[in-house]
Amino acid sequence: MFVPLTKAVISRHIDFRELSRRLSEAEALQWVLPELRRVVATWTLDRTIRTLQNLMEVVVNAMEELSGSAANDLFNEALDEISLEVLAQKEAEEAAANMDFSFTIKF
């Protein structure tokens, strides 16, 4: 029932090595895990902010294009209306100028 000395020393060495490994893992988790969470959270927030910035730029560009297009269409329609009114006025002036106001009264 006696264990040889070398076997006991090896067994004790293995036990201490396992204990050291468990303590190291616990200490590493205590220090590394919060840092890892911070890094991942920071990366996630940064990525989310970049994505939102890109989406905002797309929305702003689309709104500018739509508002510019709508304003341009409105401006063109106003110019068309004005040009039609001016054209109608000129035609009326020409018709009035060409109108023969001479008339004869026949009895």
C-alpha positions in Angstrom: 0.0 0.0 0.0 3.0 2.2 0.0 3.2 4.5 -3.0 6.7 5.0 -4.3 8.1 8.4 -3.7 8.5 9.3 -7.4 4.9 8.4 -8.1 3.7 10.5 -5.1 5.8 13.5 -6.3 4.5 13.1 -9.8 1.0 12.9 -8.6 1.5 16.0 -6.4 3.1 17.8 -9.3 0.1 17.0 -11.5 -2.4 18.1 -8.8 -0.5 21.4 -8.3 -0.4 21.9 -12.1 -4.1 21.4 -12.4 -4.8 23.7 -9.5 -2.5 26.3 -11.1 -4.3 25.9 -14.4 -7.7 26.4 -12.8 -6.6 29.5 -10.8 -5.0 30.9 -14.0 -8.2 30.3 -16.0 -10.3 31.9 -13.3 -7.9 34.9 -13.1 -7.8 35.2 -16.8 -11.5 35.1 -17.1 -11.8 37.7 -14.3 -9.5 40.1 -16.2 -9.9 39.2 -19.9 -13.7 38.7 -20.1 -14.6 42.3 -19.1 -12.0 43.6 -21.5 -13.3 41.4 -24.2 -16.8 42.5 -23.6 -15.7 46.1 -23.7 -13.9 45.6 -27.0 -16.8 43.7 -28.6 -19.3 46.4 -27.4 -17.1 49.2 -28.7 -16.7 47.4 -32.0 -20.4 46.8 -32.2 -21.3 50.4 -31.4 -18.7 51.7 -33.9 -20.0 49.4 -36.6 -23.6 50.4 -35.9 -22.8 54.1 -36.0 -21.0 53.7 -39.3 -23.9 51.8 -40.8 -26.4 54.5 -39.5 -24.2 57.2 -41.0 -24.2 55.5 -44.3 -27.9 55.1 -44.2 -28.4 58.7 -43.3 -26.2 59.8 -46.2 -28.3 57.6 -48.5 -31.5 59.1 -47.1 -30.2 62.7 -47.4 -29.0 62.2 -51.0 -32.4 60.6 -51.9 -34.3 63.5 -50.3 -32.1 66.1 -52.0 -32.6 64.4 -55.4 -36.4 64.1 -54.8 -36.8 67.6 -53.6 -34.5 68.9 -56.3 -36.5 67.0 -58.9 -39.8 68.1 -57.5 -38.7 71.8 -57.3 -37.3 71.5 -60.8 -40.6 70.1 -62.1 -42.6 72.8 -60.3 -40.3 75.5 -61.7 -40.7 74.1 -65.2 -44.5 73.9 -64.8 -44.6 77.5 -63.6 -42.4 78.6 -66.6 -44.7 76.7 -69.0 -47.8 78.4 -67.5 -46.2 81.8 -67.7 -45.0 81.2 -71.3 -48.5 80.1 -72.2 -50.0 83.2 -70.7 -47.5 85.4 -72.4 -48.1 83.6 -75.7 -51.9 84.1 -75.3 -51.4 87.7 -74.5 -49.2 88.3 -77.6 -51.8 86.5 -79.7 -54.5 88.6 -78.3 -52.4 91.8 -79.0 -51.7 90.6 -82.5 -55.4 89.8 -83.1 -56.4 93.2 -81.7 -53.8 94.9 -83.9 -55.0 93.0 -87.0 -58.6 93.6 -86.2 -60.4 95.8 -88.6 -62.3 98.4 -86.7 -63.6 100.1 -89.7 -67.2 99.4 -90.4 -69.7 100.9 -92.5 -73.1 101.7 -91.5 -75.6 101.0 -94.2 -78.9 102.6 -94.3 
